[in-house]
Amino acid sequence: MHMDHSRSTAVKVTPRLTLTVGVRYTVLDPGTIDKNVIANFNVPAKALVIPASAQSLVASEYKVDTPIVTADKVGLSDKLLNIDRNNFAPRFGFAWRPGSSKDLVIRGGGGVYYVGMQPYISDGGGAPYEINESFTNSVANGQPLFAFPNPFPSGGIQAGSGGFAASGMDPNLRTPYSMQANFTVEKKVLGMGLSASVLTTMARHTVFWHNLNAVPANTTPFQVKYASVPYPFFWAVNYGNNGGTHNYRAGYIKAERNFSKGLYYQAHLTWAKSVGDDFVSNEDPFNRARDRAMSARIPPFRAVVSFLYDLPFGKGKRFGSSIPAVANYAIGGWRISGNYQWENGTYFTPYFAGSDPSNTNTFNGRPDCLANGNLSKSQRTTERYFDTAAFAVPPDNAGRFGSCGANILEGPGLNVFNLGLLKEITMRETYKLKLEAVSSNVFNHPSFDIPDGTLGSPTYGMLVDTRTAARDLSLTVRLAF
């Protein structure tokens, strides 16, 4: 349940300066579900907390030594958390037309923005309401180990012995928010609207998930360390609390021409950088700094050009303005449209699998970095996109994770041009015949996905998949009436 209330006011300080101020108040209430089948691991109580109304729904297989308490015993409501009601978000903006200029505007603003959906307690099942069991059948002397009408072994399995996972989050979790600001200069030049912007976003209190039963990386065998984990009645406790952050910075240049004399276009170039510690899966909860990395989704540079052009042929056009009506049906009224996208590569991480050098029961992870790993553009090939010799699997029993950071390699970019040709013919006023020819990736330029970054893989370092499909052409005829 989402409750919002906002107030804002605009004040015209001078004929050329307008200020806008406001505030938004947000409350994100998780609400309730049928039968209130929810649970939350509570750290102070060292137990799973459930609503009192759901006690009868707890799976009977759970042993009595699995600590389960009702919400009222730990001072919580049946929603199992304390709703954050302190979400006041101030906003500010201005627009200024300096001097006597009629085509120059400077504008900017900033504010606090809360997420649109509050992280909420897992619902609908899981510990302690359901138990997932897996059994492997076998056949001995022609007889299956189990078969219908009794397809499961007797006794089944029991919870409480470290064989199950639980999840939870801080009952006092704050609503994640971001602080955003922007500054823009706009001017009209040669019939075009030009603008240049800088913007920033600083996200705070994002949710950081980690295993409360994680053990530190060292040379002590995992089983020895696991014997002293704080919550031995669960194999893992995936727990979320505030603590994640990321920062986004960008510059943006845009040129746009409104449709005039048969032509419209828009072009923009974006430079962006986004760095945070909540982009990648946590590898070592005892050293979160090593997870701070570039975003894998935001390219450093991106350019987009779109256009729409009425071809100058046919009635009322520059060429063939006096042609007969029949000929105009053939050569007049055609429009061409296009969209070009270019961006350089996003970032990715090399990985290894199959060994646990940290002795944390983590049989995959980031490798050791022996060199930078990125090759120059002239050195990159589809068979060797990055320096595969720059990474190595940490030695067995090293007692540590790999030395590589996350998202340290730059992947391939995007280069694609889409083109369309369309025409609309009006027939007897109420009928319209629409003709379209559209080609995606018209120049058939391959834009590859990130290469295989798994050490030891047969395709390690190779470009295997593409981000865009091969050139495609579609022809469409539609009659509208």
ChimeraX attribute file (.defattr): number of C-alpha atoms within 10 A of each C-alpha:
attribute: neighborCount
match mode: 1-to-1
recipient: residues
	/A:1	10
	/A:2	12
	/A:3	9
	/A:4	10
	/A:5	10
	/A:6	12
	/A:7	11
	/A:8	12
	/A:9	10
	/A:10	13
	/A:11	11
	/A:12	12
	/A:13	9
	/A:14	10
	/A:15	8
	/A:16	15
	/A:17	16
	/A:18	16
	/A:19	18
	/A:20	15
	/A:21	17
	/A:22	15
	/A:23	17
	/A:24	18
	/A:25	17
	/A:26	22
	/A:27	21
	/A:28	21
	/A:29	19
	/A:30	16
	/A:31	10
	/A:32	13
	/A:33	11
	/A:34	8
	/A:35	11
	/A:36	18
	/A:37	21
	/A:38	24
	/A:39	30
	/A:40	28
	/A:41	26
	/A:42	23
	/A:43	17
	/A:44	7
	/A:45	13
	/A:46	14
	/A:47	17
	/A:48	21
	/A:49	26
	/A:50	29
	/A:51	21
	/A:52	15
	/A:53	13
	/A:54	16
	/A:55	15
	/A:56	9
	/A:57	13
	/A:58	16
	/A:59	15
	/A:60	14
	/A:61	16
	/A:62	20
	/A:63	13
	/A:64	10
	/A:65	10
	/A:66	19
	/A:67	16
	/A:68	21
	/A:69	20
	/A:70	21
	/A:71	22
	/A:72	14
	/A:73	12
	/A:74	13
	/A:75	11
	/A:76	16
	/A:77	16
	/A:78	19
	/A:79	22
	/A:80	27
	/A:81	21
	/A:82	15
	/A:83	18
	/A:84	16
	/A:85	13
	/A:86	11
	/A:87	19
	/A:88	16
	/A:89	18
	/A:90	18
	/A:91	20
	/A:92	18
	/A:93	18
	/A:94	18
	/A:95	18
	/A:96	17
	/A:97	18
	/A:98	13
	/A:99	8
	/A:100	8
	/A:101	10
	/A:102	11
	/A:103	12
	/A:104	18
	/A:105	18
	/A:106	18
	/A:107	18
	/A:108	18
	/A:109	18
	/A:110	19
	/A:111	19
	/A:112	20
	/A:113	21
	/A:114	21
	/A:115	14
	/A:116	13
	/A:117	14
	/A:118	19
	/A:119	19
	/A:120	18
	/A:121	20
	/A:122	16
	/A:123	16
	/A:124	15
	/A:125	13
	/A:126	18
	/A:127	24
	/A:128	26
	/A:129	21
	/A:130	15
	/A:131	17
	/A:132	8
	/A:133	9
	/A:134	9
	/A:135	10
	/A:136	7
	/A:137	12
	/A:138	10
	/A:139	9
	/A:140	7
	/A:141	5
	/A:142	7
	/A:143	9
	/A:144	11
	/A:145	13
	/A:146	16
	/A:147	11
	/A:148	6
	/A:149	6
	/A:150	8
	/A:151	12
	/A:152	16
	/A:153	12
	/A:154	8
	/A:155	7
	/A:156	10
	/A:157	15
	/A:158	15
	/A:159	21
	/A:160	19
	/A:161	15
	/A:162	14
	/A:163	13
	/A:164	18
	/A:165	17
	/A:166	20
	/A:167	23
	/A:168	23
	/A:169	25
	/A:170	19
	/A:171	21
	/A:172	13
	/A:173	20
	/A:174	20
	/A:175	24
	/A:176	22
	/A:177	19
	/A:178	21
	/A:179	18
	/A:180	18
	/A:181	19
	/A:182	18
	/A:183	17
	/A:184	18
	/A:185	17
	/A:186	19
	/A:187	16
	/A:188	16
	/A:189	12
	/A:190	7
	/A:191	10
	/A:192	15
	/A:193	17
	/A:194	20
	/A:195	19
	/A:196	18
	/A:197	18
	/A:198	18
	/A:199	18
	/A:200	20
	/A:201	20
	/A:202	18
	/A:203	21
	/A:204	18
	/A:205	17
	/A:206	23
	/A:207	21
	/A:208	19
	/A:209	21
	/A:210	20
	/A:211	19
	/A:212	20
	/A:213	18
	/A:214	21
	/A:215	21
	/A:216	19
	/A:217	23
	/A:218	17
	/A:219	15
	/A:220	15
	/A:221	15
	/A:222	18
	/A:223	12
	/A:224	10
	/A:225	16
	/A:226	18
	/A:227	10
	/A:228	11
	/A:229	16
	/A:230	14
	/A:231	19
	/A:232	17
	/A:233	21
	/A:234	21
	/A:235	20
	/A:236	20
	/A:237	22
	/A:238	17
	/A:239	21
	/A:240	21
	/A:241	19
	/A:242	18
	/A:243	15
	/A:244	19
	/A:245	21
	/A:246	21
	/A:247	19
	/A:248	18
	/A:249	16
	/A:250	17
	/A:251	18
	/A:252	18
	/A:253	18
	/A:254	19
	/A:255	19
	/A:256	19
	/A:257	18
	/A:258	13
	/A:259	12
	/A:260	10
	/A:261	9
	/A:262	13
	/A:263	16
	/A:264	16
	/A:265	19
	/A:266	18
	/A:267	18
	/A:268	17
	/A:269	18
	/A:270	19
	/A:271	17
	/A:272	18
	/A:273	16
	/A:274	21
	/A:275	18
	/A:276	19
	/A:277	23
	/A:278	20
	/A:279	20
	/A:280	16
	/A:281	12
	/A:282	18
	/A:283	20
	/A:284	21
	/A:285	17
	/A:286	13
	/A:287	10
	/A:288	15
	/A:289	12
	/A:290	16
	/A:291	21
	/A:292	20
	/A:293	20
	/A:294	27
	/A:295	24
	/A:296	21
	/A:297	12
	/A:298	19
	/A:299	22
	/A:300	19
	/A:301	19
	/A:302	19
	/A:303	19
	/A:304	17
	/A:305	18
	/A:306	18
	/A:307	18
	/A:308	18
	/A:309	18
	/A:310	19
	/A:311	18
	/A:312	19
	/A:313	17
	/A:314	22
	/A:315	19
	/A:316	13
	/A:317	15
	/A:318	11
	/A:319	13
	/A:320	16
	/A:321	14
	/A:322	13
	/A:323	16
	/A:324	11
	/A:325	11
	/A:326	9
	/A:327	13
	/A:328	17
	/A:329	17
	/A:330	12
	/A:331	16
	/A:332	25
	/A:333	19
	/A:334	20
	/A:335	18
	/A:336	18
	/A:337	18
	/A:338	18
	/A:339	19
	/A:340	16
	/A:341	15
	/A:342	17
	/A:343	20
	/A:344	17
	/A:345	22
	/A:346	23
	/A:347	21
	/A:348	20
	/A:349	21
	/A:350	26
	/A:351	21
	/A:352	22
	/A:353	16
	/A:354	11
	/A:355	17
	/A:356	24
	/A:357	24
	/A:358	28
	/A:359	25
	/A:360	23
	/A:361	16
	/A:362	17
	/A:363	13
	/A:364	19
	/A:365	24
	/A:366	23
	/A:367	24
	/A:368	20
	/A:369	18
	/A:370	12
	/A:371	12
	/A:372	13
	/A:373	18
	/A:374	17
	/A:375	16
	/A:376	10
	/A:377	10
	/A:378	6
	/A:379	11
	/A:380	15
	/A:381	13
	/A:382	12
	/A:383	13
	/A:384	17
	/A:385	25
	/A:386	27
	/A:387	17
	/A:388	20
	/A:389	12
	/A:390	14
	/A:391	23
	/A:392	20
	/A:393	23
	/A:394	22
	/A:395	16
	/A:396	13
	/A:397	16
	/A:398	16
	/A:399	19
	/A:400	19
	/A:401	24
	/A:402	23
	/A:403	16
	/A:404	22
	/A:405	19
	/A:406	25
	/A:407	20
	/A:408	18
	/A:409	24
	/A:410	22
	/A:411	23
	/A:412	22
	/A:413	19
	/A:414	22
	/A:415	19
	/A:416	21
	/A:417	20
	/A:418	19
	/A:419	19
	/A:420	19
	/A:421	19
	/A:422	18
	/A:423	19
	/A:424	18
	/A:425	18
	/A:426	14
	/A:427	12
	/A:428	7
	/A:429	8
	/A:430	8
	/A:431	12
	/A:432	15
	/A:433	14
	/A:434	15
	/A:435	16
	/A:436	18
	/A:437	15
	/A:438	19
	/A:439	19
	/A:440	20
	/A:441	22
	/A:442	16
	/A:443	15
	/A:444	17
	/A:445	15
	/A:446	18
	/A:447	19
	/A:448	20
	/A:449	18
	/A:450	24
	/A:451	25
	/A:452	22
	/A:453	22
	/A:454	20
	/A:455	20
	/A:456	15
	/A:457	12
	/A:458	9
	/A:459	15
	/A:460	19
	/A:461	24
	/A:462	20
	/A:463	21
	/A:464	14
	/A:465	13
	/A:466	15
	/A:467	13
	/A:468	17
	/A:469	14
	/A:470	15
	/A:471	16
	/A:472	13
	/A:473	13
	/A:474	10
	/A:475	12
	/A:476	10
	/A:477	13
	/A:478	11
	/A:479	13
	/A:480	11
	/A:481	10
